[in-house]
Amino acid sequence: MEPQAEQLHPNWRALATLNIPMKRFIPEGCIIKDNQLVIDEKRELDKFNGEEIEQFYKQVIEKNIKISKNYKQENAPIKTEYHNTPQENFDKQRFHCYATENKAEKLLQISYKDNDINTLDNYGWSGLMMSACAGATEAVKVLLRLGANRAIKDKSQRTAKDLALKKGFYHIAELLENPTSPDCQADQDKVPISYKQKPLKPFYCSECKQTFMETAPRQHYTSTVHQFNVRSSLPLNKLQKFNIPSRNKGLQLMVKQGWDKESGLGPSQNGRLYPVKTVIRKRRSGLGVEQQVARVTHFQAFDREAVRRHNSDYYSKKPHGKDKPRNRNDIRKERQRERKHEKRLRHELS
């Protein structure tokens, strides 16, 4: 066989008679639509010269510059984009630290469960209240978006809005009042009209017997001066010298049962009201000898005489064998030694 025949495929005859559709190549600029060739019309650019194209390009550039100059950037809302990808578990101390330091991205990286976003510290402050008091605007926005409760009050019945107003962060107070509105861009130096302080009206305090013009009535009624004057105007009773507060539970129970704070203790109100006066008898001199005056308190603070025993000389450290007084243990040991000595002596003599 010829060497050329050996190179043919064994099934070359079937392949030669197989009907294979031919690939149809289309020149550039032509597309097939409904089995028809549609040739796009070429744009005729020959009629434009280089100067006209340059002039058109300059007009477009100048138009864009005018638009950018007329655009007021301060009126556009500032949108801060954060990536909410929780990466760490919730920790109350870390969460409050992030809220105070205005770390919005860190707040979004925490995975919250149940009511973690409204957790309180030992003083009853939530993360939103800490952010509002610290002026952390971005943290306030993030916490509001995460569903923080704006109505939570601390132990002084103050909300996050009240704390922001007290610190002078009026833009945060406006944001807390209208959280659904667009991002608040109020300047801290510009105080909104709704938050401007009203002029204080003078008022007269009957307890202090003075007219006040520079403070509000609520602030004056909680001041130390007013509380002192109110307490001095109360009717005097025997218990005031002991400085027992009115919120004492024992005192409240006694008053509730009908005690008038003046008569004695007990059901018949004949009991002793003051402590019993006593005399400390340290001297073993017996009756008829001059005694000390009876009193309620006998010693001052840090007085060592209050704990000193009458035979304290016995407990003082002395050299061995120098007039040390005997006690019961010493007497018992001495008797045991005598019995052993007597027993040994009898055994030797027998």
Secondary structure, DSSP 8 states (H G I E B T S, - for coil): --HHHHTS-TTHHHHHH----------TTEEEETTEEEE------TT--HHHHHHHHHHHHHHHHHHHHH--GGGS-----------EE--HHHHHHHHHTT-HHHHHTEE--TTGGG-B-TTS-BHHHHHHHHT-HHHHHHHHHTT--TT---TTS--HHHHHHHHT-HHHHHHHH-TTSS-----SSS--GGGS------EEETTTTEEESSS-HHHHHTSHHHHHHHHHTS---GGGGGT--TT-HHHHHHHHTT--SSS-STTTT-S--S---B--------TTS-----BS----TT-GGGT--TTGGGGS---TTSS----HHHHHHHHHHHHHHHHHHHHHH-
